[in-house]
Amino acid sequence: MNKKLQIVSALLEEEKTENARQKFLEIEPEQTVDYWMVKGKLEQKFQNWGGAINAFGKVLEIDSENPEAQNNLHIIQNILNFWNPEMFNP
């Protein structure tokens, strides 16, 4: 993983999401698992589900067996499929 991606990843782990987003914008796009994984995590933190799904999908295009991308997609799918029937009962 390149140095800038490592910095963004560390900022995400420290919950410094806004700083991470600003640093990520300085990085030239790469067609690597590391780039798309960091992008997916960043999108996920900001609840940009479509962007996160696309980024984790790119990871799986490069590495179809990547367990972290598969797990993150599963988590997002569960969030998007969540439905609370009590919410609709008066």
C-alpha positions in Angstrom: 0.0 0.0 0.0 1.4 3.4 -0.9 2.2 5.9 1.8 -0.8 8.2 1.1 -3.3 5.3 1.2 -1.7 4.3 4.5 -2.3 7.7 5.9 -5.9 7.8 4.8 -6.4 4.3 6.3 -4.9 5.3 9.6 -7.1 8.4 9.7 -10.2 6.3 9.1 -9.2 4.0 12.0 -8.9 7.0 14.2 -12.4 8.2 13.1 -10.9 11.3 11.5 -13.2 10.8 8.5 -13.2 14.4 7.2 -9.4 14.5 7.3 -9.3 11.1 5.6 -11.6 12.3 2.8 -9.4 15.4 2.2 -6.3 13.3 2.0 -7.9 10.8 -0.3 -8.8 13.5 -2.8 -5.1 14.2 -3.2 -4.4 10.6 -4.4 -4.3 9.7 -8.0 -6.8 6.9 -8.8 -5.1 3.4 -9.0 -6.5 0.1 -10.2 -5.3 -1.7 -7.1 -7.1 -3.6 -4.3 -5.6 -1.2 -1.7 -6.9 1.9 -3.5 -10.5 0.6 -3.9 -10.6 -0.9 -0.4 -9.7 2.5 1.2 -12.2 4.2 -1.1 -14.9 1.7 -0.1 -14.2 2.2 3.6 -14.3 6.0 3.2 -17.6 5.9 1.3 -19.0 3.5 3.9 -18.0 5.9 6.7 -20.0 8.7 5.0 -22.9 6.3 4.4 -22.5 6.7 0.7 -23.7 3.2 0.1 -23.6 3.3 -3.8 -20.1 4.5 -3.8 -19.0 1.9 -1.3 -20.7 -0.9 -3.2 -19.0 0.3 -6.4 -15.6 0.5 -4.7 -15.9 -3.0 -3.1 -17.1 -4.3 -6.4 -13.9 -3.0 -8.0 -11.9 -4.8 -5.3 -13.7 -8.0 -6.3 -13.1 -7.5 -10.0 -9.4 -7.4 -9.2 -9.4 -10.1 -6.5 -12.6 -12.1 -6.7 -11.9 -13.9 -3.4 -11.2 -10.9 -1.2 -12.9 -11.7 2.1 -12.8 -8.1 3.4 -14.6 -6.7 0.4 -17.1 -9.6 0.4 -17.8 -9.0 4.1 -18.2 -5.2 3.7 -20.6 -5.8 0.8 -22.6 -8.2 3.0 -22.8 -5.6 5.8 -24.0 -2.9 3.4 -26.6 -5.2 1.9 -27.9 -5.9 5.4 -28.1 -2.2 6.2 -29.9 -1.5 2.9 -32.3 -4.5 3.4 -33.1 -3.6 7.0 -36.8 -3.0 7.5 -38.4 -2.3 10.8 -42.1 -3.2 10.5 -42.8 -1.5 13.9 -41.9 1.8 12.2 -45.1 1.6 10.1 -47.5 0.7 13.0 -49.2 3.7 14.6 
